[in-house]
Amino acid sequence: MNKILVTRSSMPELDEYVEEIKDIWDTHWLTNMGIKHRKLESKLKEYLGVENVSLMTNGHLSLELGLQAMHLKGEVITTPFTFASTTHAIVRNGLIPVFCDINPDDFTIDVTKIESLITDKTCAILPVHVYGNICNVEEIERIAKKYDLKVIYDAAHSFGEKYKGIGIGSFGDASMFSFHATKVFNTIEGGCMCFHELSYEKELYKLKNFGIKNETVVDGVGSNAKMNEFQAAMGLCNLKHVNEEIQKRKSVVERYRTNFKGIEGIKLSPIQENVESNYAYFPIVVDEKVFGVTRNEIYAELKKHNIFARKYFYPLTNTFDCFNGEYDVNETPVALHISKRVLTLPLFADLSLREVDRICEIILKVREYNG
Ligand SMILES: *Cc1c(COP(=O)(O)O)cnc(C)c1O
């Protein structure tokens, strides 16, 4: 039986990619903001509906350098229900993460709990549009204005999404998108920062290129996070098909929703109002008391059938070994509760509806063996 992984990378036809990279053999320009880099940057600006884009070699470095470019000091309010990258980007900048709890329904930051976490050391809020569920951007903006805080979104999951018709990357001071192989849009590895303030552009440019100002002046201690031409070429190809890919994901998600309709104990993400979704992930939250079996039992049963769901996001980042118990997980009880019960099911453009049906059948049948 074929293995079904939680995701499968989108790729253009081989011929299409070969065509796109051909001229690299004429120019011998492999990296350092080449023609393809610049072309992708401008195409993404348009597609994402944002003012400015700085491409990077991956999403994590976009976030890390994005924070660095803001010259922040002190505490950053964020959530632990996310990928390691979000928290690590804060800590690796010498900043202190302050963990806010999440909403039980859409898993984004609970905006009613942000203000009580603000101290005189708070400098920024770093919320996550987790699974492509959009945060309460309006309330976050109100709080940020009131307390004069920067807002930088981890938008790794929300490529191409719109809220009230506005590109999701244009909310806050800056937003990071990831173009990792497993994301809705990929450049193999890759990512970008979107932002409003123009001074930020030069800053990011320098940070991703060793702090080099010009041939003789190096006035910043920068990193190296440049996207190369082969990555950019992959992006140019994939961008042509991304709308089609999102449409296919949509039918997979709709099939899952139909199959799980009315099933007690399996909670689905809400369909958010005013949001143009990208159908990035399909998380279910298993209430074992109602459904009869646990998340872990479902996970194990799927695995027996060569189907690999993922326990995203378990464990919470505030429980990671590397933090040596520094953070109290009981301060984010909703996130803790969800992380123990959530399971992200396979979802990619070419997942057939027949396979979706099979995955759902297996899940619904587990109860018979375990019940
Ligand atoms: C993928 C991801 C990142 C990191 O992006 P990379 O491109 O893999 O470096 C950051 N945050 C979240 C929530 C992600 O899912």
The ligand as an SDF file (V2000), in Angstrom:
LIG
                    3D

 15 15  0  0  0  0  0  0  0  0999 V2000
    7.4910   26.3330    8.5030 C   0  0  0  0  0  0  0  0  0  0  0  0
    7.3250   27.2690    9.6290 C   0  0  0  0  0  0  0  0  0  0  0  0
    8.3200   28.1940    9.9990 C   0  0  0  0  0  0  0  0  0  0  0  0
    9.7070   28.1630    9.4490 C   0  0  0  0  0  0  0  0  0  0  0  0
    9.8290   28.2670    8.0890 O   0  0  0  0  0  0  0  0  0  0  0  0
   11.0560   27.5900    7.3280 P   0  0  0  0  0  0  0  0  0  0  0  0
   10.8860   28.0910    5.9350 O   0  0  0  0  0  0  0  0  0  0  0  0
   10.9060   26.1090    7.4330 O   0  0  0  0  0  0  0  0  0  0  0  0
   12.3210   28.0700    7.9380 O   0  0  0  0  0  0  0  0  0  0  0  0
    8.0310   29.1070   10.9970 C   0  0  0  0  0  0  0  0  0  0  0  0
    6.8440   29.1180   11.6290 N   0  0  0  0  0  0  0  0  0  0  0  0
    5.8730   28.2320   11.3410 C   0  0  0  0  0  0  0  0  0  0  0  0
    4.5860   28.2980   12.0740 C   0  0  0  0  0  0  0  0  0  0  0  0
    6.0900   27.2540   10.3520 C   0  0  0  0  0  0  0  0  0  0  0  0
    5.1550   26.3430   10.1050 O   0  0  0  0  0  0  0  0  0  0  0  0
  1  2  1  0
  2  3  1  0
  2 14  2  0
  3  4  1  0
  3 10  2  0
  4  5  1  0
  5  6  1  0
  6  7  2  0
  6  8  1  0
  6  9  1  0
 10 11  1  0
 11 12  2  0
 12 13  1  0
 12 14  1  0
 14 15  1  0
M  END
$$$$
